[in-house]
């Protein structure tokens, strides 16, 4: 299959790029257009940044260094893409950071400063990007389409956190991206599944959701913790699994525990098919490691927050890494801003505790994914407040 398009959204800081890219992604999901959003600046922002309460955002957000190591890995990920990409370029790239543009194929320019437009257009031209939209971003006013071809020009308004983009310019942009990203879903599926590891159970989570009657939003399932018991009952325990399709971290974590002691594999849009690294529970962690841990205890409730020691984590860096011991009779909540394969690795490492839950920042709740306590079964929601913690 030909290399997928990678559309970079660029422009000066505070133009509304994160809100626009989030809104685009949500609209594409509702249309069933396969894609992935890659944040090319280590600012700690993801979908959860725009969906969670501001107190939770301040608590979880960890900004990384926009250094050569980060740029090298982001360029590699864009070039090795397994799906069409929307790339959030951040606000003010240095010449070194501009290398990210060399891996993209198309660009959208979004700016609130007309004086900055020529500089950004020259930047895109320098890297041979096909400019598909050049938009004025304004907080207030009436959105309007100025020109549709050859480059979409218009005024888009209201790109502020907590609001979804809307209006004629936004809809025209969604149409344009959807046409560019339009691949036969069955062809995409075969392309990815043909490279899956050989296991007895290859689970396509979107198909499983439809089979179980999970609430759908367009073509995308809206998984809820209450779905977990039915999901786990529908699959044999302790069997090797390969997991495909977008789903919340807590669902992946629950399935990874359900498969123990057998291996699981998961499709990562950056890396392809990966097996979660193996972590070992061990007291007295060596320093430094690729992860840092913050632990808080209140009665039987333990909270473990995992944080990356640098902005980009390689899977191989933590294979065999020790993690803090937690008592087996604990109610453990795991939290952090982590790659999906690390969520599954941590879930498997702590599967022996009495109750294991994953923090969901969008709702400020911990979702119980494994339990030996009949009073707190799998699928239970547990309210969690941001709190201080002791670093380990």
C-alpha positions in Angstrom: 0.0 0.0 0.0 1.3 3.5 -0.8 2.6 5.6 2.0 -0.3 7.3 3.8 -0.7 11.1 3.8 0.5 13.0 6.9 -1.2 16.4 7.3 0.7 18.8 9.5 -1.3 21.6 11.2 1.1 24.5 11.8 1.0 28.2 12.7 2.0 30.6 15.5 1.3 29.8 19.2 -2.2 30.3 20.5 -3.9 30.0 17.2 -6.2 27.2 18.3 -4.3 24.3 16.6 -4.9 21.8 19.4 -8.6 22.5 19.4 -8.8 22.3 15.6 -7.0 19.0 15.4 -9.1 17.5 18.2 -12.3 18.7 16.5 -11.1 17.3 13.1 -10.3 13.9 14.7 -13.7 13.7 16.4 -15.4 14.6 13.1 -13.4 12.0 11.2 -14.2 9.3 13.7 -17.9 10.0 13.4 -17.5 9.4 9.6 -15.6 6.2 10.2 -12.4 7.7 8.6 -9.3 5.8 9.9 -6.5 8.1 11.0 -4.2 8.9 14.0 -3.4 12.2 15.7 0.4 12.6 16.4 1.4 15.4 18.7 4.8 16.4 17.4 5.6 18.8 20.3 6.2 17.3 23.8 3.8 19.7 25.5 1.9 17.0 27.4 -1.3 17.5 25.4 -3.6 14.8 24.1 -7.3 14.3 23.6 -7.6 14.0 27.4 -6.1 17.5 27.7 -9.2 18.9 26.0 -11.7 16.6 27.6 -10.6 16.6 31.3 -11.2 19.2 34.0 -8.6 21.9 34.2 -7.5 20.7 37.7 -6.8 17.2 36.3 -4.9 18.6 33.4 -2.6 20.6 35.7 -2.1 17.5 37.7 -1.3 15.1 34.9 0.4 17.3 32.3 4.1 16.9 32.1 6.0 18.9 29.4 9.0 17.3 27.9 12.1 18.6 26.2 11.7 19.6 22.5 15.3 18.3 21.8 17.1 16.4 19.1 16.2 13.1 20.6 12.5 13.9 20.5 12.7 15.2 16.9 14.6 12.2 15.7 11.9 9.8 17.0 8.9 11.9 15.8 10.4 12.1 12.3 10.9 8.3 12.4 7.3 7.8 13.5 5.8 10.0 10.9 7.8 8.3 8.1 6.9 4.8 9.4 3.2 5.6 9.7 0.6 2.8 9.6 -2.4 5.1 9.1 -3.1 8.6 7.7 -1.8 11.2 10.2 -2.9 14.5 11.5 0.3 16.1 12.9 0.2 18.9 15.5 3.4 20.7 14.9 3.3 23.0 18.0 3.8 26.8 17.8 7.3 28.0 17.2 9.7 25.4 15.7 13.4 26.1 15.6 15.4 25.2 12.5 16.3 21.9 14.2 12.7 21.2 15.0 11.6 22.0 11.5 13.0 18.6 10.4 9.6 17.3 11.5 8.0 19.1 8.5 10.2 17.0 6.1 8.3 13.9 7.0 4.9 15.3 6.3 3.1 15.4 3.0 0.4 18.1 3.4 -0.1 21.2 5.6 -2.9 23.3 7.1 -1.9 26.9 8.1 -3.8 28.3 11.1 -3.0 31.8 12.4 -4.4 34.8 14.3 -1.5 37.0 13.1 -1.7 38.0 9.4 2.0 39.1 9.6 3.1 35.6 10.4 1.4 34.0 7.3 4.2 34.6 4.7 6.8 33.1 7.0 4.8 30.0 7.6 3.9 29.6 3.9 7.6 29.8 3.0 8.4 27.2 5.7 5.9 24.8 4.2 7.2 25.5 0.7 10.8 24.8 1.8 9.8 21.3 2.8 7.7 20.6 -0.2 4.4 20.4 1.7 1.2 20.6 -0.3 -0.8 23.4 1.4 -4.5 22.4 1.5 -5.9 25.1 3.8 -4.9 28.6 4.9 -7.2 29.8 7.7 -7.6 32.9 9.8 -8.4 32.0 13.4 -10.5 34.4 15.4 -12.0 34.1 18.8 -15.2 35.9 17.8 -17.0 36.8 14.6 -18.7 35.0 11.8 -17.0 32.1 10.2 -16.9 32.3 6.4 -15.4 30.5 3.4 -13.4 32.9 1.2 -12.2 30.4 -1.4 -12.4 26.6 -1.7 -9.8 25.9 -4.4 -7.0 25.4 -5.0 -6.3 26.1 -1.3 -9.2 26.4 1.2 -9.2 30.0 2.5 -11.5 31.2 5.2 -12.1 32.6 8.7 -12.7 30.0 11.4 -13.9 31.2 14.9 -14.2 30.0 18.4 -11.2 27.7 18.7 -11.0 27.7 22.4 -10.6 24.8 24.9 -14.0 23.4 25.9 -15.7 24.0 22.5 -15.8 22.0 19.3 -15.0 23.7 16.1 -18.0 24.2 13.8 -19.3 26.3 10.9 -18.8 26.3 7.1 -15.0 26.5 7.1 -14.7 23.7 9.5 -17.1 21.5 7.6 -15.3 22.2 4.3 -12.0 21.3 6.0 -13.4 18.0 7.3 -14.7 17.2 3.8 -11.2 17.9 2.4 -9.4 15.7 5.0 -11.9 12.9 4.7 -11.4 12.8 1.0 -7.6 12.7 1.4 -7.8 10.0 4.0 -10.4 7.9 2.3 -9.1 4.4 2.1 -11.2 1.3 1.8 -11.7 0.2 5.4 -11.6 -3.4 4.5 -8.3 -2.9 2.6 -6.8 -1.0 5.6 -8.0 -3.8 8.0 -6.4 -6.5 5.8 -3.2 -4.5 5.5 -2.8 -4.3 9.3 -4.2 -7.8 10.2 -2.0 -9.6 7.6 1.0 -8.6 9.7 -0.5 -9.7 13.0 1.3 -12.3 15.1 0.0 -15.8 14.9 -2.4 -16.3 17.8 -5.7 -18.2 18.3 -7.6 -15.1 19.2 -7.3 -11.9 17.1 -9.8 -9.4 18.6 -11.1 -6.5 16.4 -12.5 -4.3 19.2 -14.9 -2.4 16.9 -16.5 -5.6 15.7 -16.6 -6.9 19.3 -18.4 -3.6 20.3 -21.0 -4.0 17.6 -21.5 -7.7 18.6 -22.0 -6.8 22.2 -24.3 -3.8 21.5 -21.9 -1.2 22.8 -23.2 2.4 22.3 -21.9 3.8 19.0 -21.2 7.3 17.9 -21.2 7.2 14.2 -18.9 4.3 13.3 -16.9 4.6 16.6 -17.9 2.7 19.8 -18.2 4.7 23.0 -16.9 2.2 25.4 -18.0 2.5 29.1 -16.7 0.6 32.1 -20.1 -1.0 32.4 -19.3 -2.9 29.2 -16.3 -4.6 30.7 -18.0 -7.6 32.4 -19.7 -8.5 29.0 -16.4 -8.1 27.2 -14.5 -10.4 29.5 -17.3 -13.0 29.6 -17.3 -13.1 25.8 -13.6 -14.1 25.6 -11.8 -17.2 27.0 -9.4 -16.4 29.9 -5.7 -17.1 29.9 -5.4 -17.4 26.1 -3.0 -15.5 23.9 -4.6 -12.4 22.4 -3.9 -9.9 19.6 -5.9 -6.7 20.0 -6.8 -4.3 17.2 -8.7 -1.0 17.0 -8.9 2.2 19.0 -10.2 1.8 22.6 -9.6 3.3 26.1 -6.5 2.4 28.0 -8.6 0.8 30.7 -10.2 -1.6 28.2 -6.8 -2.6 26.9 -5.5 -3.0 30.4 -8.4 -5.3 31.4 -7.9 -7.5 28.4 -4.2 -7.7 29.1 -4.9 -9.0 32.6 -7.6 -11.4 31.3 -5.1 -13.1 29.0 -2.5 -13.8 31.8 -0.3 -15.8 31.9 -0.5 -15.9 28.1 1.0 -13.2 26.0 -0.9 -10.3 24.3 0.0 -8.3 21.3 -1.5 -4.9 20.4 -1.5 -2.8 17.2 0.3 0.5 17.8 -0.2 3.1 15.1 3.4 4.3 15.6 5.1 0.9 15.9 2.8 -1.7 14.3 2.2 -4.9 16.3 4.0 -4.9 19.7 4.0 -7.1 22.8 4.0 -5.1 26.0 7.4 -5.1 27.8 7.7 -7.2 30.9 8.0 -5.3 34.2 9.1 -6.8 37.5 7.9 -5.7 40.9 10.9 -5.0 43.1 11.7 -2.9 46.2 14.5 -0.3 46.1 14.3 1.0 42.6 17.7 1.9 41.0 18.2 5.4 39.7 17.9 6.7 37.1 15.3 4.7 35.2 13.2 5.5 32.2 10.2 5.9 34.5 9.6 7.7 37.8 6.9 6.7 40.2 4.8 8.6 42.7 3.0 6.5 45.3 0.3 7.6 47.8 -1.4 5.4 50.4 -4.7 6.2 52.2 -6.0 3.2 54.1 -6.3 0.3 51.6 -6.3 2.7 48.6 -3.0 3.0 46.9 -2.3 5.4 44.0 0.6 4.9 41.7 1.5 7.5 39.1 4.0 6.6 36.4 5.9 9.5 34.7 8.3 9.4 31.8 11.8 10.5 32.7 12.2 12.0 29.2 9.7 13.1 26.6 9.9 10.1 24.3 9.9 6.6 25.7 11.2 3.6 23.7 9.6 0.3 24.5 13.0 -1.4 24.7 14.1 1.0 27.4 11.8 -0.4 30.0 11.7 -4.1 29.2 12.6 -5.8 32.5 12.3 -2.5 34.4 11.6 -2.8 38.1 8.4 -1.2 39.5 7.4 -0.4 43.1 5.9 -3.2 45.2 2.2 -2.8 46.2 0.6 -5.1 48.8 -1.6 -7.9 47.4 -4.6 -6.8 49.5 -4.5 -3.2 48.1 -6.9 -1.3 46.0 -4.5 0.1 43.5 -5.2 3.0 41.1 -2.6 3.4 38.3 -2.4 6.9 36.6 -0.2 8.8 34.2 0.2 10.1 30.7 1.6 6.9 29.1 1.7 5.0 25.8 -0.9 2.3 25.5 1.6 -0.5 25.5 2.9 0.8 28.9 -0.7 0.7 30.3 -1.0 -2.9 29.4 2.5 -3.7 30.8 1.7 -2.0 34.2 -1.7 -3.8 34.4 0.0 -7.1 33.9 2.7 -6.3 36.5 0.1 -5.4 39.2 -2.6 -8.0 38.3 -2.2 -9.7 41.6 -3.6 -6.9 43.8 -7.1 -7.2 45.3 -8.5 -4.5 43.1 -6.8 -2.9 40.1 -8.1 0.3 38.5 -6.9 2.7 35.8 -7.5 6.4 36.1 -9.5 8.0 33.4 -8.7 11.8 33.3 -11.7 12.6 31.1 -14.1 11.8 33.9 -11.8 12.0 37.0 -12.7 8.4 37.8 -10.8 5.2 38.3 -12.1 2.3 36.2 -11.8 -1.1 38.0 -10.3 -3.6 35.4 -9.5 -6.6 37.7 -10.9 -7.5 41.1 -11.0 -10.3 43.7 -13.4 -8.2 45.8 -17.2 -9.0 45.2 -18.0 -5.5 46.7 -16.0 -3.8 43.9 -16.4 -5.8 40.7 -14.9 -5.2 37.3 -16.5 -2.1 35.7 -16.9 -0.2 38.9 -16.3 3.6 38.6 -14.4 5.1 41.5 -14.2 8.9 41.9 -10.6 10.2 42.2 -9.4 13.6 43.1 -6.0 15.1 42.2 -3.7 14.8 45.2 -0.1 15.1 46.2 2.1 12.0 46.5 5.4 10.7 47.7 8.0 10.1 44.9 9.6 6.7 44.7 
